[in-house]
Amino acid sequence: MNDFNSLLQPEARIQPKKGELLAPELRIFALIRLGIKDTAQIAHFLDYSLPTIYNYRSRIHSLSVYPKEEFDKLVMQLP
């Protein structure tokens, strides 16, 4: 989680709520790291709507300190 947060602006860092292991944004990008890049599949796995997945991904991309393409590459390289 700290590695992922290092890709975001300091004020945008993600912390799971009490009782959660991962925040929804982290779940989405964990699935992407596992090779599931299809938004429909991610929505199905997490039981979210397609617009919800698009919104989470867009929000995270806008909060990144890197351009979208570079951010996606860096996410895939996280340990």
C-alpha positions in Angstrom: 0.0 0.0 0.0 2.8 2.4 0.8 4.4 1.7 -2.6 1.1 2.5 -4.3 0.6 5.7 -2.2 4.1 6.9 -3.2 2.7 7.3 -6.8 0.0 9.7 -5.5 0.1 13.3 -4.4 0.8 13.5 -0.6 -2.7 14.8 0.2 -4.3 12.1 -2.0 -2.8 9.1 -0.2 -5.2 6.2 0.4 -5.9 4.7 3.8 -8.4 1.9 4.3 -11.2 2.6 6.6 -11.3 0.9 10.0 -12.1 -2.8 9.5 -11.1 -2.8 5.8 -8.0 -4.6 4.5 -8.0 -2.6 1.3 -9.7 0.5 0.1 -11.8 0.1 -3.2 -9.1 1.9 -5.2 -6.5 -0.4 -4.0 -8.6 -3.5 -4.8 -9.1 -2.2 -8.3 -5.4 -1.7 -8.9 -4.6 -5.0 -7.2 -6.7 -6.8 -9.8 -5.0 -4.8 -12.6 -1.6 -5.9 -11.2 -2.9 -9.5 -11.4 -3.5 -9.0 -15.1 -7.2 -8.3 -15.0 -7.4 -5.1 -17.0 -10.9 -5.4 -18.4 -13.1 -3.0 -16.6 -16.2 -5.3 -16.9 -14.3 -8.1 -15.3 -13.1 -5.9 -12.5 -16.6 -4.6 -11.9 -17.9 -8.2 -11.8 -15.2 -9.4 -9.3 -15.8 -6.4 -7.0 -19.6 -6.3 -7.5 -19.4 -2.6 -8.6 -21.0 -1.0 -11.6 -18.9 -0.1 -14.7 -19.2 3.6 -14.1 -18.0 3.1 -10.5 -14.8 1.4 -11.7 -14.2 4.1 -14.4 -14.7 6.8 -11.7 -12.3 5.2 -9.3 -9.7 4.8 -12.0 -10.1 8.3 -13.3 -9.9 9.8 -9.9 -6.7 7.9 -9.1 -5.1 8.9 -12.4 -6.0 12.5 -11.7 -4.4 12.3 -8.2 -1.2 10.7 -9.5 2.1 12.6 -9.6 2.8 10.9 -13.0 1.0 11.0 -16.4 -1.6 8.3 -16.8 0.5 6.0 -19.1 3.6 6.3 -16.8 1.4 5.7 -13.7 0.0 2.5 -15.2 3.5 1.2 -16.0 4.7 2.0 -12.5 1.8 0.3 -10.9 2.7 -2.9 -12.8 6.2 -2.6 -11.5 5.3 -2.3 -7.8 6.7 -5.1 -5.6 
